[in-house]
């Protein structure tokens, strides 16, 4: 048979476990992106995916596990997108500008909300906290690799690229989180970050900005 019926009479098509798990996770990602991680419950994800709550629980290892996995997928996608946006630029300064510009372009408020909630919910969800730490480390590694490259070339004057990366990321996160309610123009956010990053990296004012060929 191609379908099964729950005790509520709702028919659910039978699918391979990997396919069903992927659909449930994707539904959770869509819901979290639209409404935040706090909107994730077994029932809400079941409704979004068109299955039963029992099936969501079976494939997600509980709601804490599903929230952690959902955050990780959303964060990984953003990291891949931002990394790709910076990869085509030639100099470290251009790549760093592209990283900052992409994160500050004003189109990431939904993902920023996911991050804000992840930091708060992670205080009581150990699996989510572990996912947040792993994602933060990945972002730090991306930024520090660009900064280290610039230091080797003599473009940047910085003693510790890892620390500089944390400083710049912290500023970006803070500006984007404030923008959820302040709603200032993206250009003003970029200017603040570029000026601060220039100071951290020992660059002359105006070195960083929207990258140009």
N, C-alpha and C positions, 0 to 999 in steps of 0.2 A: 504493500500500500504506500501511497505517496504522502498521506497526511495522517496526523494523529489528532485526537480530540481531548481537550482538557476537561476537568470536572465542571467547568462553566459552559461547556459546549462550544468553545472557540476552537476552530480548526487551525492547526499550525503545520505547515509543510515540513516534511523531514528533509534535513540537509546534512551534509558531511559535517562532523564536529568543528573542523577548522573553518569552514565557511560560516557556520552559525556563530561561532565565537567572534569572527571578524565583523560580521554584521552587527552584533550586539555592541562591540567596541566602537564601531563607526557611529552607531546611533547615539551612544553615550557622548562621543566627541561632538557631534552636532548639537546635542542638547546643552552640553557644558559651554560650548562656544556661544550659543544664543542666550543662555540664561545663567551661566556660571556653574561652578562645581557644586554649589549648594543645592542646585536643582536636581542633582542625581540621587535617585532612589531606585530600588529594584522595580517599583511600580512605574515610575516615570520612564525609565529606560525600556521597560517592557512595552509600554504604550507607544513609544517612539519607534521601536523595532518591529512591533506587531507580533510579539510572542507573549508568553506568560511570565509572571514574576518568578515562578519556580525555575523556568528555563534560564532566565538571566542569572539567578543565583547559582545554578549548576555550572554555567560557563564562565562566571566571573570571580569565583572564590570569595563571595561576599561583597558587600557594598564598599568596605574599606579598600579591598583589592581592586575593585572596579574604578573607584575614584583615583587611586594611585596610577593605574594603568592608563586611564583616560588622560590625566594630566601629562604623563610621560609622552603619550602619542602627540598631543597638541604641542607640547614644548619641543619635541624632536622635529616636528614639521616646520615650526617657526625657525629653529636653528638651521635646518637645511635650506630654507628659503633665503635667510639672511646671508648665510655662507655663500650661496650661489650668486647673490647680488654683488658680493664683494670680490668674487674670484677672478673676474675678468680684468681688474685694474692692475696696472703695472707696478706702481710704487707702493710701499707700505703706507705712506700718507694718504694716497688715494683709496687704498683698501680700507683703512681705518675710517676715513670720511664716509665711504660707502656703507660700512657697518653701522655707523652712528646714524646716518641719514635714513637708512632703511628702517631702523628701529624707532625713529622719531618722525616718521612721515605722516602721522595722524590717522593711519588706517589700522591701528593695532589695539584699539581700546578694548575689544572683546577678549583678545588674548591677554592683555594686561589685567583685566578683571579675573581671568582664570588664575594668573600668577598671584594676584593679591589674595584671593580666596585660598589658594594652595598654601601660602605661607601661614594663614590663620588656621585653616583646618588641619594642617600638618602638625600643629602643636599637640593634637590629640590623636592623630592617625600616623602611626610609626611608618607604615608602608608608604604613605604619601610623603612624609618627611624625607624618607630615603630617596624617593624619586625627585623631589625638589633639589636635594643636595647634589645628586648626580647631574641634573640639568644645569645647575649653577656652575659646577665644575667644568662641564663641557663648554659653556659660554666663556668662562675664564680662560680656558685653554685656547679657544679661538682668538680672543682678543690678545692674549699674551704672546701667541705665536706671531701675530702681525707686529706687535710692539717690539718683540725680540728681533725680528727681521730688520725693522727700522733702526734699532740700536746697533746691530752688526754693520749696517751700511753707513752708520754715522749720521743718519737722518734725524734720529731722536736722541736726546740726552737724558737717559733714565738709568738708574742703577739696578732696579729690580722690576723687570717687565711684568712679573706675576702680580706684584702689589699694584702697579700702575693699572693693570687690567681690572682688578677689583675696584679700584677707585673710580674709573670711568664707568664701569658697569653699574656701580652703586648710584652714580649721578643720573645715568639714563633711567634706571628703574624708578628712582625718586621722582624725576620730572614726569615720566609717563603716568605714574600713579597719581600725582597731583593733578594731571591733566584730565583725569576721569571726572573731576568736579570743577576745575578751574576753566577748562575749555579754551585755553589761549591758543593762538595760531601756531601750527607746527613749526613755522619758521623761527619763532622766538625761542622755542625749545631747542632747536638745532644750534642757534647762535650761542645760547648758554653753555651747551655741552662742548661745542667746538672751542670756545674761549677757555673753558676749564681744562679741557684735554691738552690744549697748547701749553698751558702752564705746567701741567703734570709732566709733559714730555719734553719740556725745554724748547718749544718751537716759537718762532716769531709770530706775533699776532697776524691772523689772516691766512696762515698756512693751511689750516683745515677748513673745509667747506664742502659744498656739493661738488663731488669729483667731476672733472672734465677731461676729455681726451687730450 
